[in-house]
Amino acid sequence: MGLEIFSLEGKTALVTGGSKGLGEAIARALAGAGADIATCSRHLSELRQTADSIAKQTGRRILPVECDVTRRDQVEAMVKRTLDEFGKIDILVNNAGYARKDPMLQADDEYWNYVMAVNVTAPMYFCRAVGRHMAQRRYGKIINMGSLYSLKGSDGKAAYATTKGAVLQLTRSLALEWAKHNITVNCICPGSMYTPMNAAALSKPEIVEMLAKKIPMGRSGQPEELAGAAIFLASDASRYVTGAILSVDGGWAAS
């Protein structure tokens, strides 16, 4: 048994939030390992540019779909379109997410409800819609994107940390429920990463210095540093791994 166990040749993956940041990096990694990709975002023109770039780099089929992940009808339409295009979904990556600093004493209901919809309800919609198909085929690999704040509290981001804790429990619960269908469900928990969502904060020297002191490896990560974790959990290399948490955080959660 060699590196072929990590191959995704002949597989189809659905990646949410794939126009930029961690979603783009994961879609690019899975395509590089051989998978065809369906990916979605609310920003179709940006998504198409990313899809074209990945297709040219990897030679794989990339399907960009405009989708508001908080809308159940659009999620189910996205899943149907993927199945119509590719005939199957082997891998689901629930990556789409949202966060902002929002101290609880100033928090409003609108933000709380929105971050819950994007970070918790949307992954549930996709897991349920894709899970039906996977259960019928008796095969599936689901990767939910948690966070360092799935494991730690957050000063000033209570809503976000709450949602990411919920993603971890969704992962564990579905891993138990769907093991009998040969579906694995695992969670990647990234730490501080250089993404468009974090660009403003990580452009400030004082923030970079503060993070360097907190993170054992002394720096924030790059999106492409999630590639190995994603390929492992999407491939047959992890066929006996389910309900697991894989932290990619430079050692921060261990500190």
N, C-alpha and C positions, 0 to 999 in steps of 0.2 A: 504494500500500500504506500503510495507516494503522494505527491502534490495534487494528483487528480481528484483526491477526496474534497478539495476546495473548489473544484470546477463547478460553474453554474451553467455550462453548456446545455442548451435545450430547456432551460428554466425561464419562467416569466415572473417578473417582480412588479408590484405596484408600490410606488413610493409617494407619500403625500408631502406637500411643501417642498417640491423638488426644483424650484426655479433658482435657488441660491443657497448659500450657507451650508449647513450640515446635510440638508436633503439633496442638494446638488452633488456634494462629495460622495454621499452614499450611493446615489443613482449611478454616478460615474464609476465607482468601485465595482458595483454589481455588474454593470455592463462590461467593464474591463475583464471580469471573471467569466463572461460568456452569456449573461442573461439578457433577454429582451425586457424593456422597461416601459411601463405606463406610469406617468407622473402627472401630478396635478398642482395647480395653484390658482389663486384668484386673478393673477396677473399673466394673461395668456401670451402677450407679446414677449415678455421677459422669459416666460417658460419655453416658448418656441425657440428662442435664441439659445437657451441652455440645451434643449433637446437636440438641436442641430449640431451644437458643439460636441456633445457626447456621441452622437451617431457618427460624426466624422472621425472622432478619435478612436472609437471602438469597433465600428462597423456593425453595430447591433441595431435592431429596430427600436425606435424610441417614439412613444405615443404621448404627446402633450395634450392634456385635457383641462379646460377651465372648470374649476369646481370650488364652491364654498363648502368647506368641510363641516360647517355647523348646520348645513341643510341636509336632512336625511334623504330627501328626494334627489338632490344632486349627488350625494354619496352613492346611492343605489344606481343612479344613471351612470356614474363613473365606473362602477364595478361591472355593470352590464356591458358598457362599451369596451372595456378591457377584455372581457370574455368573448365578445363578438369579434374583436380584432385578433386575439391571440389564442382563443380556445380554452385557456386555463389560467389560473393564478397559482403559482407555487409558493410565492414569497410576498408577504405584506410588511411594509415598513411604515409605521405610524410616526411620522416625523413632524408634521405641521404643528406649530406651537406659537404661543404669544406670551410676552412678559413685559412688565414695566415696573419701576419702583413705585410703590403705592402704600405708604404707611397706613395702618389700619384705622387710626383715629381720623384720617382724612379720606378714607376709602368710600367709594360710592357703589351702590348696588349694580349699576350698569357695567362697571368694569369687572366686578366679581362674577357676574353672570356670563359676561363675554369670555373671560379667561377660562371659566369652567367649560363653556361650550366648545372652545377651540381645543383645550388641552385634555379634557376628560370625555365629554360626550362624543366628539368627533372620532377619537380612536375606538370608542365603543361601537359607533355606527359602522365603521370599516371592519372591525373584528367580526361583528355579527353578519354583515353582508358577505364578506369574503369567507368567513368561517363556515357558512352553509355549504358553499362550493367545495371547500377543502374537506369537510366532513364526508361529503358524497364521494370524493375521490380517495379518501383515507390517506391524505398527504397534505402537509402544509407547514410552513415556517413563518411565524409571526414575530416581528421585532418591534417592540414599543420603545419610544425614546423617552426615557426618564430624565433625570438631572442629578447633579450633586445634591440638589434640594429635595430629591426623593429620600435622601438619607440624613440630611442635616436641616435644621431650622434656618430661616432667613430673616435677618433684621431689615425690615422694610419691604419684603416681598412675600408676605404671608399668603396672599391669594395664589401666587405662582407656586410656592412651596407646597401648599395644600393640594393643588392639582397634580403636581408631580408625585406626591405621596400616593394619591389615588391611582395614578398610572401604574405604580409599582404593585398595588393590591389588585388591580385589574389583571395585570400580567400573571401574578401568582394564582389567582382564582381561575382564570381561563386555562392556565397550564394544567391544573388539577382536573377541570371539567372536560378538557378536550384531549387529554392524553390517550383516552380510549379510541379516538379517531386518528391517531398517529399525527397529531398536530402539535408542534412544539411552540411555546410562547415564552419569549425571553425579553429582557429589558437591558438596554444600554443606558448607562448614566454618565453623560459627559460632564466634565467640570467646565472651567472657564475656557471659552473657545473664541478665536478671532472670526466672528461672523458679522454680517451686516447689522443684526440686531444689537450686537455688543460693541459696534465700531466706535460710537461716540465715547463710551466709558473707557475703552481700551486705548483711546487716543490721548488720554490724560496721564502724564508721567507719574502722578501721585497714585493713581489707580494701579498702574503697571507695577510700581514699586510695592504697593500693599499686597498685591496678589503674589508677587515673587516671594514675599516673606511667608505667605500662608501655604503655598504649594511646594511640597518637598522637592519637585524637579525644578523649581525656580522660575517657571514661566507658564503662560497660557498656551493652550494647544492650537493646532491648525486643523481645519475641518478634515483634511485628507488623513489625519492620524486616527480617524474612526474607521478607515477602510478595512483594516484587518479584522476588527471586531465584527463589522457588518458581514463580511464575507464568511467568517467562521460561523456565525449564527444562521446565515442563510443557506449554508452548504451542508452536505452530508457529514462533514467533519464534526458537526454538533448534533448528530441524530439522536444521542442519548442525553442531551442537555435540554431541560425545560424547567421553567419557573426560576431561572437564574438571573442574577444581577451582574452585569459586567461593567465595572467602573472604568472610564477612560478619562482620567482627571489629574494625571501627574502625581498621584498619591495623596491628593487633598482629603478624600473621604477617610483615609487611614490615619490621618493626623489628629 
